[in-house]
Every structure is written in C-alpha cells, then in structure tokens.
Amino acid sequence: MVPARAPLGFLSAAMGGLGFAMPAAMGLKLACPERPVVAVIGDGSSLYACQSLWSAQRYRAGVLYVVLSNGGYAIMDRLAIEAGGNPAWPSFSDIDIAQLARSFGCPSVRVQTCDELARVLDAAIPALASRSAPLLVDVTVQPASPHYRRAAVAASASALHPDRRPAR
C-alpha cells in the first residue's frame, strides 16, 4: 500500500481525462523529485500519451507507472452500453504495452498474477522516492465479456437511475 498523506498525495483528472495520468505523473515527479510518484492507468488511456514514457526516461523522472491492460477501452465501452449502444471502436489486445515502453527506452515488466505484481511492487516501492528511472508495470487483467459488461451497466444504471429503464 502506498499512503497518500500530503498535499498532492493523490491527483486525478476531474470527470476523466484520457491521456492525463502519464504526463501528469512525470510533471509531478520533475516538480517534486523527492516525492514518490505512482500512476495507475488503463492501457487504453496510456495510448493517448505513451510518448511521455520517452520524456520520463529522457529527463530521469522516476515514476512508477502501473498499467492495467485489458486490451480495450473498458470505461468507454461501459459508457456506450449505458447509452444504449455498442462500442464503436476495436479492442487492441495485440498491443504490448511493456514492449512499447521499452521502445521509448523506459524499463518495463509484464505481470500476469497477483504474486508477480506483489513481488514487483515490493521491490520498487521502498526506493520509489529516490528513483531516477521510470518503470512501467504492465498488469494483465481479463477484459469483461460483452454480456457481463452489459449486465453490470444495466445493474448500475438501475441503481443510479431507478426511474430509467435499462438499455437492451
């Protein structure tokens, strides 16, 4: 666990913001080099600003990037289904985020289990404040099936808006 107990301890783009996390984390680390910085981001959002990995390694911003890779835009899929439609964009499970990071010169590791993730985080977090090289941890997560996504959206929409009928 990484506690957020100080000003700027937790930052987020209000109302979402695809592509915000990677460059914002790098900027925070450059502005406050003594602070540990962790960015948790989805793989879809990471593709909006993946070039910031080059900048992070170039300017020695020791950010820990944790990318949850499900091969798609899960939040965008959910919004489309909630609005009664189907996602109009393709998945991108063929993109290797860890390899993409390495192509920018950013060290990376892909993990597929909770135990692997715990080992990587246990190794990285103690020295995070003094880290000068970025590290991207590509965490494989299973994408939700379209049926599961539609059912989850319908359930949450019903809970949030009991006067609305769920999309079919």
Stockholm file with secondary structure:
# STOCKHOLM 1.0

chainA/1-168         MVPARAPLGFLSAAMGGLGFAMPAAMGLKLACPERPVVAVIGDGSSLYACQSLWSAQRYRAGVLYVVLSNGGYAIMDRLAIEAGGNPAWPSFSDIDIAQLARSFGCPSVRVQTCDELARVLDAAIPALASRSAPLLVDVTVQPASPHYRRAAVAASASALHPDRRPAR
#=GR chainA/1-168 SS CCCCCSTTSSCCCTTCCTTCHHHHHHHHHHHSTTSCCEEEEEHHHHTTSTTHHHHHHHTTCCCEEEEEECSSCHHHHHHHHHTTSCCCSCCCTTCCHHHHHHHTTCCEEEECSHHHHHHHHHHHGGGGGGCCSCEEEEEECCCCCHHHHHHHHHHHHHHHCTTSCCCC
#=GC SS_cons         CCCCCSTTSSCCCTTCCTTCHHHHHHHHHHHSTTSCCEEEEEHHHHTTSTTHHHHHHHTTCCCEEEEEECSSCHHHHHHHHHTTSCCCSCCCTTCCHHHHHHHTTCCEEEECSHHHHHHHHHHHGGGGGGCCSCEEEEEECCCCCHHHHHHHHHHHHHHHCTTSCCCC
//
